[in-house]
Amino acid sequence: MTFSAKPLSKGFQRLLKQAQQKGEIRSFHSSGPAELNSPYGGIFFYGIHQVDCAIEALGTKLREVFLHRVSPTDGVAVMTFQNGAVASLHLLSGENIEFRWSALADGTYFELADKPDPLFYAKSANLIYDFLASGTSPFTRERMLAPIAALEGLQESLKRGTAIAIKSKEL
């Protein structure tokens, strides 16, 4: 099982609910900590948080991803989805970088500065416990694999300097 705890947070779930009440989310933006050259897995290390939130907001049906390096350690990623929705992620290194999220649905913008959730890790721990106790994943196969496929594509995009298609068979 693989996931980020960020999409499970109360604030993030509230942002999605508000946006989805207006209509289908067509655009998602995030900014936050990430390190393209992290010795702990490059983009995978902190990039999972923004990528997993984009998947939670826009679904698992990715079309392509692109990662543009804007400095030695920072980048901007674009994830396009088969339904035409798009996510842009500002992946920033350095001290005191906080996560921020926004979503656009039916012409209305919703924004959220990430705030500490007192039960942030408890939700993740409960998911893991339930998974181990039952043997049943809380996520579909597609939902678990989509962020990994996106991160692999972003890593490849960084190497090649071009957009990388995400094939549905990868999920």
C-alpha positions as CSV (number, residue, x, y, z in Angstrom):
1,M,0.0,0.0,0.0
2,T,1.3,3.4,-0.9
3,F,-0.2,6.9,-0.3
4,S,0.4,10.3,1.1
5,A,-1.4,11.4,4.3
6,K,-2.0,14.9,2.8
7,P,-5.2,14.0,0.8
8,L,-6.6,12.5,4.0
9,S,-6.4,15.7,6.0
10,K,-9.6,17.4,7.1
11,G,-8.7,20.7,5.4
12,F,-7.9,19.1,2.1
13,Q,-11.0,17.0,2.1
14,R,-13.1,20.1,2.9
15,L,-11.5,21.9,0.0
16,L,-12.4,19.0,-2.4
17,K,-16.0,18.8,-1.0
18,Q,-16.6,22.5,-1.5
19,A,-15.2,22.4,-5.0
20,Q,-17.1,19.3,-6.0
21,Q,-20.4,20.8,-4.8
22,K,-19.9,23.4,-7.5
23,G,-19.2,20.9,-10.2
24,E,-16.4,18.8,-11.7
25,I,-12.9,20.0,-10.7
26,R,-11.1,21.0,-14.0
27,S,-8.0,22.6,-12.6
28,F,-5.9,21.8,-9.5
29,H,-2.8,23.7,-8.3
30,S,-0.4,23.0,-5.5
31,S,2.8,24.3,-4.2
32,G,5.0,22.9,-1.5
33,P,8.1,21.3,-0.4
34,A,9.9,18.9,-2.7
35,E,13.4,18.2,-3.8
36,L,14.1,17.1,-7.3
37,N,17.5,15.8,-6.4
38,S,16.7,14.4,-3.0
39,P,19.1,11.6,-2.0
40,Y,16.0,9.8,-0.7
41,G,14.5,9.1,-4.0
42,G,14.5,12.4,-5.9
43,I,11.0,13.6,-6.8
44,F,9.5,10.6,-5.0
45,F,10.6,11.8,-1.6
46,Y,8.3,14.8,-1.1
47,G,6.7,14.9,-4.5
48,I,4.3,12.2,-3.5
49,H,2.3,14.6,-1.4
50,Q,1.4,17.0,-4.3
51,V,1.0,14.3,-6.8
52,D,-1.3,12.2,-4.6
53,C,-3.4,15.3,-3.9
54,A,-3.7,16.0,-7.6
55,I,-4.8,12.4,-8.2
56,E,-7.3,12.6,-5.3
57,A,-8.7,15.8,-6.8
58,L,-8.8,14.9,-10.5
59,G,-8.8,11.1,-10.7
60,T,-6.6,8.3,-11.9
61,K,-7.0,8.7,-15.6
62,L,-3.7,10.4,-16.5
63,R,-2.8,11.3,-20.0
64,E,0.7,12.8,-19.6
65,V,3.1,14.5,-17.2
66,F,5.8,17.0,-17.7
67,L,8.4,18.3,-15.2
68,H,10.4,21.5,-16.0
69,R,13.4,22.3,-13.8
70,V,13.4,26.0,-12.9
71,S,16.5,25.9,-10.7
72,P,18.9,23.2,-9.6
73,T,16.5,22.0,-7.0
74,D,13.0,23.3,-7.9
75,G,10.6,22.5,-10.7
76,V,7.1,23.0,-12.1
77,A,5.1,19.9,-13.0
78,V,2.1,19.7,-15.2
79,M,-0.2,16.6,-15.1
80,T,-2.9,16.4,-17.8
81,F,-5.8,14.0,-17.5
82,Q,-7.8,12.1,-20.1
83,N,-10.9,14.3,-19.4
84,G,-9.0,17.5,-20.1
85,A,-8.4,18.4,-16.4
86,V,-5.0,19.7,-15.5
87,A,-2.9,20.0,-12.4
88,S,0.1,22.2,-11.9
89,L,2.5,21.6,-9.1
90,H,5.2,23.9,-7.8
91,L,7.9,21.7,-6.3
92,L,10.0,23.9,-4.1
93,S,13.1,23.2,-1.9
94,G,14.2,25.2,1.0
95,E,13.2,26.1,4.6
96,N,9.7,27.0,5.7
97,I,7.9,26.0,2.5
98,E,4.3,25.1,3.3
99,F,1.8,23.3,1.2
100,R,-1.0,25.3,-0.6
101,W,-3.8,23.9,-2.7
102,S,-6.4,25.4,-5.0
103,A,-9.1,23.9,-7.2
104,L,-11.3,25.4,-9.9
105,A,-14.8,24.0,-10.4
106,D,-17.5,25.6,-12.5
107,G,-15.7,29.0,-12.6
108,T,-15.2,29.1,-8.8
109,Y,-11.8,29.0,-7.2
110,F,-11.2,27.3,-3.9
111,E,-7.9,27.8,-2.0
112,L,-6.4,26.3,1.1
113,A,-3.2,27.0,3.0
114,D,-2.3,23.7,4.7
115,K,-2.8,23.8,8.4
116,P,-1.7,21.2,10.9
117,D,-4.4,18.5,11.4
118,P,-4.3,17.3,15.0
119,L,-5.2,13.7,13.8
120,F,-3.1,13.9,10.7
121,Y,-1.1,10.6,11.2
122,A,-4.0,8.9,13.0
123,K,-6.0,8.5,9.8
124,S,-3.0,7.0,8.0
125,A,-2.2,4.7,10.9
126,N,-5.8,3.5,10.9
127,L,-5.7,2.8,7.2
128,I,-2.6,0.8,7.6
129,Y,-4.0,-1.1,10.6
130,D,-7.2,-1.9,8.8
131,F,-5.2,-3.1,5.8
132,L,-3.0,-5.3,7.8
133,A,-6.0,-6.7,9.9
134,S,-8.2,-7.3,6.9
135,G,-5.8,-7.8,4.0
136,T,-8.0,-5.5,2.0
137,S,-6.6,-2.3,0.6
138,P,-8.6,0.9,1.3
139,F,-7.7,2.0,-2.3
140,T,-8.4,0.6,-5.7
141,R,-5.4,-0.7,-7.7
142,E,-5.7,2.3,-10.0
143,R,-5.8,4.8,-7.1
144,M,-2.6,3.3,-5.6
145,L,-0.7,3.0,-8.9
146,A,-1.6,6.4,-10.5
147,P,0.6,8.5,-8.2
148,I,3.5,6.1,-8.7
149,A,3.0,6.1,-12.5
150,A,2.9,10.0,-12.4
151,L,6.1,10.2,-10.3
152,E,7.9,7.8,-12.6
153,G,6.8,9.8,-15.5
154,L,7.9,13.1,-13.9
155,Q,11.3,11.6,-13.2
156,E,11.6,10.5,-16.8
157,S,10.4,13.8,-18.0
158,L,13.1,15.6,-16.0
159,K,15.7,13.4,-17.7
160,R,14.4,13.7,-21.2
161,G,13.1,17.3,-21.1
162,T,9.8,16.3,-22.7
163,A,6.3,15.3,-21.7
164,I,5.8,11.6,-20.9
165,A,2.6,9.8,-21.8
166,I,1.1,7.7,-19.1
167,K,-0.4,4.5,-20.5
168,S,-3.6,3.2,-18.9
169,K,-2.1,-0.3,-18.9
170,E,0.5,1.0,-16.4
171,L,-2.3,1.4,-13.9
